[in-house]
Amino acid sequence: MFQTFDTPAAGAAASHRIRDLRSALAKLKLDAYIVPRADEHQGEYVPPSAERLAWLTGFTGSAGNAVIGLERAALFVDGRYRVQSRAQVDTRAIEIVELPGNLTEWMRGALASGATVGFDPWLLTAAQVERTAAFLSEKGIKLKPVTGNLVDRIWGRDRPDLPGGLVMPHADAFAGRPASDKIDAVQKILKADGHDAMVLTVTDSIAWLFNIRGSDVPHTPVVLAFAIVPANGKPELFVEPRKLSPTAKAHLAPIAKLSPPGALAERLDALKAQAKKVRINPASTAYWIERRLGGKSRVARGSDPIVALKAVKNTVEIAGARAAHVRDGAAITRFLAWLDAEAPKGRVDEIGAVQKLEELRRETEALKEISFDTISGSGPNGAIVHYRVTAATNRKLQRGELFLLDSGGQYDDGTTDITRTIAIGKPTAEMRERFTLVLKGHIAIATARFPKGTRGVDLDPFARRALWERGLDYDHGTGHGVGSYLSVHEGPQSISRAGMERLEPGMILSNEPGYYKDGQYGIRIENLVLVTGPTRPDGGDRDTMAFETLTLAPFDRRLVVKELLTPTERDWLNDYHARVRAEIGPFVDRETRAWLDAATARI
């Protein structure tokens, strides 16, 4: 299994760990310490050795920060984790602060003037340190980098080892573009901007640039490494030598100099001494690196150009995404048919559903990994947006409840992410109404046409309108970018209130509106969509872009209130189901095909 169901050690354990951390603070004459959910590379997923926030507080979400003071402690989360954080964290020891509250405001209120707040300079970005220090200084509070992570000191021998997964070349047949071509494109950008070199710390940028993949963090095929890309000459890749097989060395040697991570400091010192104009992205580069290069005044702050380059998929990647979604859709359809037969008998629990789905994906013989821990939430657990089932929380799928299943697969040719909400037995009228409102929002995104320059923030209200009209909403974005056999959450594009990036043809995003009723049920409907090139609608005078839906699997028609859909919405649903039937039907067995025909019948 790619997913485990262990119950995180938390709650009472957090109290004595916080006591130990406070003892370390007192010895260093610190009044507080920041504990982010991040590693040196600032990725969404981190290796077990970097799960400091989870170990200290019990909170296992993929985003959050904590501040541990000598007398007070707080955990900062967004709306996705409102329920989860309170279930996992001992709130007698740690206060939960939900966005829009933030750690800087909290520290200004909790700490006295003259206080000193410590942090690991590897785990906060240059921009975070600058912003936080400025706000704290207004109240006379100092921010101080501390050598050696304090959580690691008290974690001790029980801390997991650093990962050592092998580097794997990602073939041009899947990447669609050789690494040498990508490096040349990045170097042209550096030259045009007048920069001598760029430091790369984000692992998916490094994986994309060098056409490599790895297994150093769960579910995202990246290698923990750093790189320096000069405007001229070979880039230097800093990676553990034990991760380099002869095949990997043969792939990398023509395009990069290979060095151990320990050599990074020396190379940065050399760049500083040569007065080179070195580009870093302050939003993703550790403060330690900027400081090593001489500080803000000595570096060239700018965006990571690779982020935009890899967001727009080439023709090979797009073809791969389509193929991956047919393969994945067949596995999902087989699962839904199995679930329809078994769940009403009381034979399925949340863990069993996860195990069955992974089994069916493995039977494609193409699955490399899952793209994230499957969210398998029955009844009230479905209302926890990023719920992760454990042995302690596992429950049976019961009649009269909804089951929310959010999952994805990693394949050489693409990354998938799909959510389906399924009725177990007979749903209530409210469940059907709320599902249909979410479906209307999903269709609104799927059918949107928009001009060049449109941003995700411009489209986000399309998905919420039907809910808003009934006084309902959801506390997460409507869509995130998706990589090509890379991160399932990829920027810069998104459909959300924060989605300021312009959408471009070739970008892949999710379309996933939802609704969550705490303690009762959750609803989410998710497909991945591809931004298509501009065309001119009949009779129009401007070109507009649109979305092509990539994901192929039935929606639960039993949850659809036909009368709430407009004729256009009903046509879209029927056309989508006809496409699912046509494209997935040939890849499933006879029994599943019979189920699929019924599940995709016209409404």
N, C-alpha and C positions, 0 to 999 in steps of 0.2 A: 504493500500500500504506500502511496505517496503521501497519505495523510494519516496522522495519528489522532488518537482520541483521549490522550492523557489529560487528567485534570490538573491545571496549573497550580503549583504550590503558591498559595496566597493567603489573604485574610490574616489570621493570627501570626503567620510567619513574617508578614511585613512589619509588624510592630517591633520585633527585636532587631530586624535588619535596619530599620530606621534609627533605632537607638544606637546601633553600631556606627552608622554613618554620622550621627550627631556627635559621637565621641571623637571621630576623625575630624569633624569640623572644628570642634573646640580646640583640639591640639594644634590645628593650623590657624587658629584665630579667625575663622570664617563664620559668618552669621547665617549663611544659607548656601545651597549648592544646587545647580540646575542639572536635571537628569532628563535629557531628551530621548525620544525613541528614534535614534539615528546611530549610524556608524560613521566611519571616516569618509564614506562615499555618498552619504545623504540619500540613499535609495529607500524606496518604500519597504522593501523586505530586507531583513538583516540576518546574518548567520546566528545560530544559537549562542555563540560566544559574545555577541553584541546585544542580546536581549536584556539589557540592564534595567530598563523600565519595568518590564514584566517581572523580572526576578525581585526587584525591590518593592513593587507596589501590588503585584498580582494582576495588573491590567494588561491584557494580551492584544489589544487593538493595534492596528497598523499605523496609527497616528496619535500623537499625544506628547505631552511634556509634564514633568513634575518639578516642583521646587521644594526642597526639604530645608526648612529652617530649624534653628535650635529649639523653637517652641511650637511652631506651626508648620504644616505641610499641606501641599495642594497638588492635585492632578488636573491638568487642563485637557479637555477633549471637545470634539465637535458633536453636532447633533446625531451623527450616525451611532455614537457610542454612549448615548444618554443612559439607556437601560443596561447595557453590558458593563459599563464602568461601575455602576452602583451594585451590580451583582457580584463583581469580582474583587472590589476593593473594600477594605475595612474603613468605613467612613468615620469611625471613631478616631482613627489615627491620621487619615488623609481626607482633606476636604475636596469635593468634586466641583470644579469650575467649568461650566460649559460656555463655548463661544456664544456671543461675542466677547465675553470676558477673556483676559489674557494674563500671562504670567507677569508681564511688566507692571500692569496696573495692580495686580495682587501684591507684588513685592513692595511697591511704593506704599501700599497701605499696611502691610504686615511688618515692615522693617523700619527701624529708626534711622534718622539721618546719621551718617558716619558708618553705617553697616557696610560689610564687604561680602559680596556674593561671588563664590567660586564657580568655575566651569572648566570642562575639559576642552582645550582649544582645537582638538581634532573633531569634536562632535557638534560644534556650532559653526555656522558659516560666517564668512567675513561680514556679510550684510546683517546677519542676526546680531552679531556682537556690536557692530556699529550702532544699530538701531536701539538695542537694549541698553547699551552703555549711555547713550544720549538721554533716554528717558529716565534712567535711574539717577543720572548725575543731577537732574533738576531737583532731586530731593537730597542730594549729598550722599547717595549710595554708590559705592565703587564696584565695578565688575573686574574680577581678577582671574586670569588664566592660571590653572593649577597643573603642574607637570604630573603625569600619572593619574589615571582615572580612579577616583575615590571609591566608586562602587566595585570596581575590580579588586581593590585592596581588601574589601570585606567579603567579597564573593569567594576569593581564595581558591583552594584546590578543586572545589566543586564546579568551577567555571568550565564550560566545554572548551575543547581544543579549537584552535583556529581551523577553518575549513581547508581542505587540500584537494579539491576536485580537479580533474585533469582538464586542460584547455583542449577544446575540440574545434578544428576548422569548420567554418560554415560555408559550404560549397557555393560557388558562383551560380550553380543551377538553381539554388534557392534564393541567394542574395540578389541575383540579377545584375550585379555590378561588382567588378573586382576591387579588392581593398586598395590596390595601387591607384585606381581611378578616384576612389573616395578621398584618399590622402591628398592627391593632387588638387581636388576641388577645395578641400579645407585650406591647403597652403595658398591657393589663389585668393581666398577670402582674407587670410592673414596679411598677405602682401598688399592687397587693395586697401586694407585698414591701417597699414603702416606698422604692423606688429611683427616682432622678431620671432616670437614663439607663443605657444599656448599650453597651459597645464590642464590636463583632463583628469578628473576624479570620479565622474559619474560613470558607473559600470556599463550601463546600456549604450552610452555614447562610445565607449571604448570597444564594446563588443561589435557595434555596427561598423565602426571605422576600420577595424582590423579583420572583419569577417571571422570572428571567433565566438564560441559559445562555451558555457561552463556549467558548473553545478554547485557554486559556493554558497548560494542562498536558496532557501526553499522556493520552488515553483518558477523562478525566473532564471533563465539559462545564461547567467553572466559569470564573469571571472572577477574576483576582487583584485584590482590592479590599478595602477596609475600610469599616465603617459605624458610625455612632453613632445609636442609637435612643433618642430621649427618651421619657419617660413621657407627654408631651403634645406634639403638633405633628408636623411632618414629620421623618422620619429624614434623615440626611445620608449619602450614598454617596460614598466617595472612590475614584475610578476615573480612569484616564488618559483625557483628553478624546478622544484619537485613536481610542479603542475605541468611541466612541458615534456610531453612524450616526443619521440623522434618525429612523428607525423606533425605535431604542432610546431616543432622547431623548423621543419622543412617548409611549412606554410608561412611562418613568420620571418624567417631569416632574410628573405629577399626584400622585405618591406620595412623591417624595424630592427633596431638594436635592442637586444634583450639584456635586462639588468635586474638584480634583486631589489625588492622594495627598500631595503636598507640603504641603497645608493641614492634615493631620491633627495635626501637632505643635501648631500654633496653637490648634486646637479643644480639644485635651486640656488645654493651658495655661489656656484660658478656663474649662473645667469645674473645674479645680483652684482657680482664683482665686475662682470663685463658690461654692466649698465644696459643690459638688453631690455627692450620694451616687451614685457611678458604679459600676455592676456590671461585673465582668469574671469570666471563667472562668479561674482560675489554671492549670488543666491544659492550656489551649490558647492562652492569651494571652501574647505575648512579654513577657519581663521589662522590655524597654525601655518598653512602654506603661504597665505598672504603676508603674514608676519615674517616668515623666513625669507621672503623675497624683498623685504624692506618696508613693508607696510603699504597702506593705501596710496601714498604719494609716489611710490616706486613702481606700481603695477599699472597695467592698462585694463581697467574694468570693462567688461563687455559680455555679451551673451555667448553661450556655447553654440556655435553655428551648426553643430551636428544635430542638435535637437530639431531644428527646422528641416534639415536635410532628410533625416530618417522618418519624419512624420509623413512626408509625401511618398507614398509607395510607388515603386516603378512597376512596369507591366508584368514582370516576372513575379514580383511579390503579390500583386493583385490577383494574378492567375492562381498563385499558391493559396491565397486566402479563400478564394472561391472553392478550390478543391478541398481544403481543410474543412470548410463548413459543410460540404456535402458528406464527407466522411464522419464528421462529428455529429451532424444532424441525424444520420442513420443510427448512430449509437444512442442518441437521446431519444429517438422515436422508439427504438426497441425497449429502452428503459420505461418510457411512458406507458407502453402497452403492457409491460410486465407489472408496473405499479397499479394500473387500472384493474388488473386481475387479482393481485395479491393484497393490496392495502385494505380493501373493504372486509377482508377476512380477519383482520387484526394481526396479520403476520409480519408486518413491516414496522421497523422503528427507524429513527433518524440515521443511526450509524449503519444499519443494514442497507438503507437507500444509498448512502455514499459508497459503500462497498460494491453494491451491484452496479452502480453507474461506472465506477472506475473499471470494474471487470469488463463491462461492455465496451468501454473505450479502448482497453487493452486488446480486445479481440480484433480491433482494426489493424493490429500489428504495426501501427505507425505512431502510437502515442509515445512521446518522449517523457512527459511529466504532465501533471495537472497545472493549470495556470494560477491557481490560488486554492486555499482550503475551501472545499465545497461548503456552501451555506445551506444546511439542510434543516429547516425550521418548521416544525409542526405546531399548529395551534398558536399559543402565546409566544413560543420561541420564534415564530415567523415575524413577530413584531420587532425583534431585535435586528436592526438593519444589517450588521456585520456579525451575526451569530455564528459561533463555532461550536459544533456539538462535541461534547466530551462524555466520558463514561458516566460522569456525575449528572449531566443535564439531559442525557438521552431519554427520549420518550417515544411511545408508540404513536403512529399515525392513526387517528381515531375518527370514526364517523361523525359527520356534522362539522368537521374542522377543515381549515385550509392548510395546504402544505406548500411552502415556498422553497424552491430549489434553485440556487444560483451556483453555476459551476463553469468550468472551462478546461480546455486541453491545450497542451503545447505539442506542436508537430513541426517537423523540419520546414514545412511550407507555410505555416501560419499559426496564429494564436486565436483561440476562441473563448467566448464569454457569453453565456446564455442564462436567462432566468425564466422559469415557468412557475406559475401558481396553479395548483391543482386542487379541485374539490374532492375530499374524501367523503363519500356518501352524499347526502343531500345538503347543499349550501343554503344558508339563510338568504332572505330577500335582500338584506343589507349587504351581505358579502357580494352578491351578484351585482347590485347597484354600484358598489365601490369598485369592483373589478372592471365594470364596463366604463366607468369614468376614467380609470387609469388607461384602459384600452383606447379610449378616444384620444387621450393625450399622446399615446404611443403612435397612433395612426397620424395624428397631426404632424409629428416630427417626420415620420416615414414618407409622407406625401408633400412635405414642404418644398417649395421652390424659392430660391433666394438669389439676389444679385451678388456679383463680385464685391468683396469687402465686408460681407456679412460675418458677424462674430457669433460665437456660441451664446453670449448673453442676449443677443437679439432673438434667438430661437427658443430659449428656455421657457418663456411664457406660453408658447404654443402647447407644451406638454402639460401645463398646469391649469389652463383656462377652465376646463370642465370641472376640475376639482375646486378651483377657487369659487366658481359659481354656486357651489354647495357648501362653502365655508370650510373646505378641506385643503390639505397640502402635504408635502413631504420635505424632510430636512436633509436632503442630499442633492447633488447635482443630477441633471438629467442624462448626461453622457460624458464619458472620458475617452481620451485617445487610446488606441491599442497598437502594440508593436507587431512586427513580423518575426515570429519565433523569438520574441523578446518580452518586454514587460507588458502585462495585461492592462496596466494603468500607465499610459504614455502621454507626455505633453508634447507640444504646448497646447494643443487643441482640446477644447471641452465644450459641452453644452451645459452651461450653469450660470449662476448669477455672477461668477467670477471669470467667465469665459470671454476674455478680451482678445484672444487670438483670432485672426481672420481665417475662415475655413477655405481650404484649397483643394482642388481636385486631386484625388489620390490619398487623402487622409481617411483613416478608418476611426470611427467613433462608436460608442455604445448609445443605444436609445432605450432608456430604462426609467420611466416614471414609476412611481409607487404610491402606496398608502399604507399606513401602519396604525393599528389600534392597540395601544399598550395593553398587555395582559390578555389579548384575545386572538389577534391574527395579523398577518402581514400580507401585502400584495405587491408584487413587482413583475413587470413584463419587460424583458430585455432581449433585443436583437442587436447585432452589430451592423453598421451601415457604412457604405463607402461614398465619399463625396464624388459625384460624377462631374464631367466637364461641362462647360457652359453650352447651352443650346437655346434657341429662341422659340418660345411657345407660339403656336399658331395665332396670328393676329397681333403678336406683341411687337414692341420696338426695342426691347432690351434682352440681352442674353441672360439666362439664369441657370444656376446650378441646382442639383437635386441630390437625393440619396438613393443609392441602390442597396436594398436589404440583402445582407450576406447570410444571416442565420436562417436555417431551415428546420423547423420543427413545429408541430401543431400547438395552437393555443387551446385551452380547455373551453370548448363551446358551451358546456353546461353552466359556465359562469357568466355568459354573455346575455344581457337583457337586450334583445333585438330592438325593442321599441325605443331605446335610448340612442341607437345609432342612426345617423343620417343615411340616406340611400348611398351616398358616396362612400361613407365609412363601411357600410355592409359590402359594397362592391370590392373595396380594398381587401377586406378580410377574406371574402370568398376567392378573390384572385390569388391572394397569398397562399391560402390553403390548397388551391389547385396547383400552384407552383411547387409547394412542398410535396404533394402527392406525386407529381410528375418527376421531380428530381430525386426524391428520397426513395420512392417506391421500388425502383429496380435494385436497391441495395439492402433490402430487408427480406426476411423469410416470409413464407406464404401466410403464416398466422399473423405476423405483425402487419403484413400488407392489408389483411382484412380489417384489422383494428384501425389502421391508418385511413383506409377508405371511409370508414364510419366517422372517425375523428375529424376529418377534413370535409365532410359533406357540407353542401351549401346551407347557409342560414337564410 
